[in-house]
Every structure is written in structure tokens, then in C-alpha cells.
């Protein structure tokens, strides 16, 4: 009995040892494994939907901190002058305050860099949706010749050879703690940064506090909120019109995302020869001029606006929608170009802007967990 029990116990211990150690040591259990990465419990804010986190990239304390280091790591650019954070500045709501980002060679992009906020709830990335996951989206800027211009094989080699005199961060050790391997790879770099970005949650604006019953909106702010959720247009011209701002169709507060994450042509142009938008990805002409709906969270901080940064102020944006936009074969049916626009008064426009300012989350942009740790 005792011998049989000892054999069973030894067998179980061997199975546990093999399954627990096979990923981090070439010879199972010799030497003993490092402690596995610490699982991170993501707190979903009130009224937010669950976040879909990839099963092959769970959040961990070590992975998130590594991701923050890499997000702000200038060594990931060819000349060591630029990081991901260079085009996503905290003071600008983690967006690009210039019309276009300027890469290390002086070349400029053709689109305004979108704000990094609540990306864990998005289903596609970039203005044209060509990125289908956060991990995939992160791959492009590092090696893009007009951005950080560093081939991934060189980027990986740099991280693998740290620490150096210029950078005292032991990245191989960090990867060991986060992913149980000291071998740096582009895949693991993107996974770490994606973990970090999924924690960048904005949910403490004045509007959020109001929804939680912690504060009150001013009369002007609440009137703007009512404008926001009201159908646009003159009811005598537009069926269902309520003289509202007509914002809720694309920037619904459902799930408190203030974006439907869909692709729409909002009447900016009548032709799309310079930038076809989603059509450049799908090849479908019916997608011409359609771009991803950006979130309105922290919108007062993220100027300039639209995919090409053509509008400098919120007043410019509201005037565009008030005009009804320009007609084209793919213009969104919610645009009021064919019925005289929204016909908002100056007071109504002021109310809408007052409401949009309630979406500013100063705690988010100043959160030390998201700042440059270098």
C-alpha cells in the first residue's frame, strides 16, 4: 500500500513538474522555474461592457509594466529620438496635437494620429480599419519608414542587447518575468504593449461621475446632453427631426464608449482620390470616404479633428455637421445634407460644446500608470 501510494505521489509530482516547467526551461524542472507572471485583474468601470481579452495574451502585472516601458522606449526608433508616446501625448488626450505626425526622417504622415483611449473595446484599428487587433496595430509604426523607421529585426536585437550604457533597463529579464522567456521577439513586444494599452481606460470624466450619481451637470451641460441625444433637423423637412445635434447615431453613449466603432462617410468630401478610407483596405468602392468613428472621450483635448486633421476646433466640427455635409455616393444616411443641415442656433452649438467638455477625464491623462517611466 505504502509503495503503491509513493509511486502514485511521485508520478503526480512529475506530471505537475513537467506541465509547470516545460515552457520556461529546456530541461523540465532543472533548474527550478521562475515564478509565473502575476495575473492582473482588470476593473471594468460601471456601465461599460466586458472587455474581450485575447486568450493568448492575458493581462499580467509584469506584462503591463513591460508594455509601458516599451510604449515610451525611444530605442524602438532608428535614431533613438522617438517612441510611441511621441505621437500620443498625455496633454493631448494621448493623441497627436499636430495635423500630421512627423517621423524621424522628417516625413509626415497623411492622417492625424487617433487618441489612445479605451482601445480594449474596439474591434478594428487605424482610421481605415486595416488593423484587426491591438497586437497587429502595434506592428506597423515601429518599422514604417515615415514613422519610427526601425526594421523589427534591429528593434528586437537592440532590446535583446540591453542594458547598455545609454539604457540601463534589462529587457531580457523583463521579458523573462512577463513571458517566461528572455528571448525578445516582435510578437512579444506587441503583446506587452497591447497589454499596457488595454489598461488605458478613461472612465472618470464629469459625465461618468454624473452617470454614477456623484455630481450634477450645469444647466448648460445638461441642455447640451439633451441636444446630443436628440434627432437632428426640422421636423417639417426631416422625418423625425427634433432640432437636435444628431450626435447619438454614431457616438452613442451605449457602453459609455461614445463611438459605434463603425466606418462612416460623414460628408467631408464629394470625391476621394487622395484618401479612399476603408475602400483602400477592402477594395470596395462602396467603402469610399468611410472612416472609423472616433470616440468623443476627451474630445476637447484631442484637436485637430477628422482623419486628416482639417478642423482645429470643436466649433469647426459642429459647423460642419450643422451644414449637413457634402453629398456623395457613399455619404452616411444620417447626414442631413439633403434637408438643409441641422439648423442649430449659436446657443444650441454652445450647449453641445459645453456637454463635450464634460467628457474630459483629467485623472486619465495625468494617471502616473500611463506616463513615461524612463
Residue pairs with C-beta under 8 A, 6 or more apart in sequence:
17 28
17 29
18 28
18 29
20 33
21 28
21 29
21 32
21 33
22 28
23 180
23 181
24 33
24 34
24 180
24 181
25 31
25 33
33 180
34 176
34 177
34 180
36 180
37 60
37 61
37 62
37 63
37 177
37 178
37 179
37 180
38 60
38 61
38 62
39 58
39 59
39 60
39 61
40 59
40 60
40 61
40 63
40 64
40 195
40 199
42 51
42 53
42 59
42 198
42 199
44 50
44 51
45 201
45 203
45 208
45 256
46 203
46 211
46 212
47 211
47 255
47 256
48 121
48 201
48 203
48 255
48 256
48 257
49 121
49 255
51 120
51 121
51 198
52 120
53 59
53 120
53 198
54 133
54 135
57 63
57 135
57 191
57 194
57 195
59 195
59 198
59 199
60 178
60 195
62 174
62 177
62 178
63 178
63 179
63 191
63 192
63 195
63 196
64 192
64 195
64 196
64 199
65 174
65 178
65 196
66 171
66 174
66 175
66 177
66 178
66 192
66 195
66 196
67 192
67 193
67 194
67 195
67 196
67 197
68 196
68 369
68 370
68 373
69 169
69 171
69 174
69 373
69 374
70 76
70 84
70 159
70 189
70 192
70 193
70 196
71 83
71 84
71 85
71 193
71 196
71 197
72 83
72 84
72 85
72 372
72 373
72 374
73 83
73 159
73 374
74 80
74 81
74 82
74 83
74 86
74 374
75 155
75 158
75 159
75 162
75 166
75 167
76 83
76 84
76 142
76 148
76 150
76 155
76 158
76 159
76 189
77 83
77 104
77 142
77 148
77 149
77 150
78 104
78 148
78 149
78 150
78 154
79 104
80 166
81 104
82 103
82 104
82 147
82 148
83 372
84 138
84 141
84 193
85 372
86 101
87 96
87 101
87 113
87 141
87 147
88 94
88 95
88 96
88 113
88 115
88 116
89 95
89 96
89 97
90 365
90 366
90 370
90 371
91 97
91 301
91 365
92 115
92 301
92 302
92 303
93 115
93 117
93 297
93 298
93 299
93 301
93 302
93 365
94 115
94 116
94 117
94 200
94 298
94 365
94 370
95 112
95 113
95 114
95 115
95 116
95 298
95 301
95 302
96 112
96 113
96 309
97 303
97 304
98 112
98 304
98 309
99 112
99 304
99 308
99 309
99 310
100 108
100 109
100 110
100 111
100 112
100 309
101 108
101 109
101 112
101 113
101 147
102 108
103 109
103 144
103 145
103 146
103 147
103 148
103 149
104 147
104 148
104 149
105 145
105 146
105 149
107 145
107 146
108 146
109 146
109 147
110 274
110 275
110 308
111 127
111 275
111 307
111 308
111 309
112 304
112 305
112 306
112 307
112 308
112 309
114 126
114 127
114 292
114 294
115 294
115 295
115 297
115 298
115 302
116 197
116 200
117 200
117 201
117 202
117 295
117 297
117 298
117 364
118 200
118 201
118 202
118 257
118 295
118 297
119 125
119 134
119 197
119 198
119 200
120 134
120 197
120 198
120 201
121 255
121 257
121 261
122 134
122 261
123 261
124 130
124 131
124 132
124 261
124 292
125 131
125 132
125 133
125 134
125 136
125 137
126 137
126 292
127 277
127 291
127 292
127 307
128 263
128 277
128 278
128 280
128 281
128 291
128 292
129 263
129 278
129 281
129 292
130 281
131 137
131 140
133 194
134 190
134 193
134 194
134 197
134 198
135 187
135 190
135 191
135 194
136 190
138 189
138 190
138 193
138 194
138 197
139 152
139 186
139 190
140 147
141 147
141 148
142 148
142 150
142 152
142 155
143 149
143 150
143 151
143 152
143 155
152 186
155 186
155 189
156 184
156 185
156 186
156 189
159 171
159 172
159 184
159 189
160 171
160 172
160 183
160 184
162 168
162 169
162 170
162 171
162 172
163 169
163 170
163 171
169 374
171 184
172 182
172 183
172 184
173 182
175 181
175 182
175 183
175 184
175 188
175 192
176 182
178 188
178 192
179 188
179 191
179 192
181 188
199 369
200 364
200 370
201 364
202 297
202 298
202 361
202 364
203 256
203 361
203 364
204 361
204 363
204 364
205 297
205 298
205 358
205 359
205 360
205 361
205 364
206 215
206 217
206 221
206 357
206 358
206 359
206 360
207 217
207 225
207 355
207 358
207 359
208 256
208 361
209 215
210 216
210 217
210 358
211 256
217 225
217 355
217 358
218 354
220 350
220 351
220 354
221 351
221 354
221 355
221 357
221 358
222 355
223 351
223 354
223 355
224 245
224 350
224 351
224 352
224 353
224 354
224 355
224 356
224 358
225 355
225 358
226 244
227 244
227 245
227 247
227 344
227 348
227 351
227 352
227 355
228 244
228 245
228 247
228 248
228 251
228 352
228 355
229 244
229 247
229 248
229 253
230 242
230 243
230 244
230 245
230 246
230 248
231 238
231 240
231 241
231 242
231 244
231 246
232 238
232 241
232 242
232 243
232 244
232 245
232 246
232 321
232 336
232 342
233 240
233 241
233 242
233 243
233 246
233 336
233 339
233 340
233 341
233 342
233 343
234 241
234 243
234 339
234 340
234 343
235 241
235 242
235 243
237 339
237 340
238 336
238 339
241 339
243 342
243 343
243 344
243 348
244 342
245 318
245 321
245 342
245 344
245 348
245 352
246 321
246 334
246 336
246 342
247 296
247 321
247 352
249 260
249 334
250 259
250 260
250 262
250 264
250 266
250 293
250 332
250 334
251 258
251 259
251 260
251 293
251 295
251 296
252 258
252 259
252 260
257 295
257 297
258 295
258 296
258 297
258 359
259 293
259 294
259 295
259 296
260 293
261 292
261 293
262 292
262 293
263 277
263 278
263 287
263 290
263 291
263 292
263 293
264 290
264 291
264 293
264 332
264 334
265 277
265 288
265 289
265 290
265 291
265 328
265 330
265 331
265 332
265 335
266 291
266 321
266 325
266 331
266 332
266 335
267 320
267 324
267 325
267 326
267 327
267 328
267 331
267 332
267 335
267 337
268 289
268 306
268 310
268 320
268 325
268 326
269 289
269 326
269 328
270 326
270 327
270 328
271 328
272 279
272 288
272 289
272 328
275 307
275 308
276 287
276 288
276 289
277 287
277 288
277 289
277 290
277 291
277 307
278 284
278 287
278 288
278 290
278 291
278 292
279 285
279 286
279 287
279 288
279 289
279 290
281 287
285 330
286 330
287 330
288 328
288 329
288 330
289 328
289 330
289 331
290 330
291 306
291 307
296 356
296 359
297 359
297 361
298 359
298 360
298 361
298 364
298 365
299 305
299 314
299 356
299 359
300 314
300 356
300 357
300 359
300 360
301 360
301 365
303 311
303 312
303 313
303 314
304 310
304 311
304 312
305 311
305 312
305 314
305 316
305 317
306 317
311 317
311 320
314 353
314 356
315 349
315 353
318 344
318 349
318 352
318 353
319 349
321 335
321 341
321 342
322 341
322 342
322 343
322 344
322 349
323 337
323 341
324 335
324 336
324 337
324 338
324 339
324 340
324 341
324 342
325 331
325 335
325 336
325 337
326 337
327 337
327 338
331 337
336 342
344 352
364 370
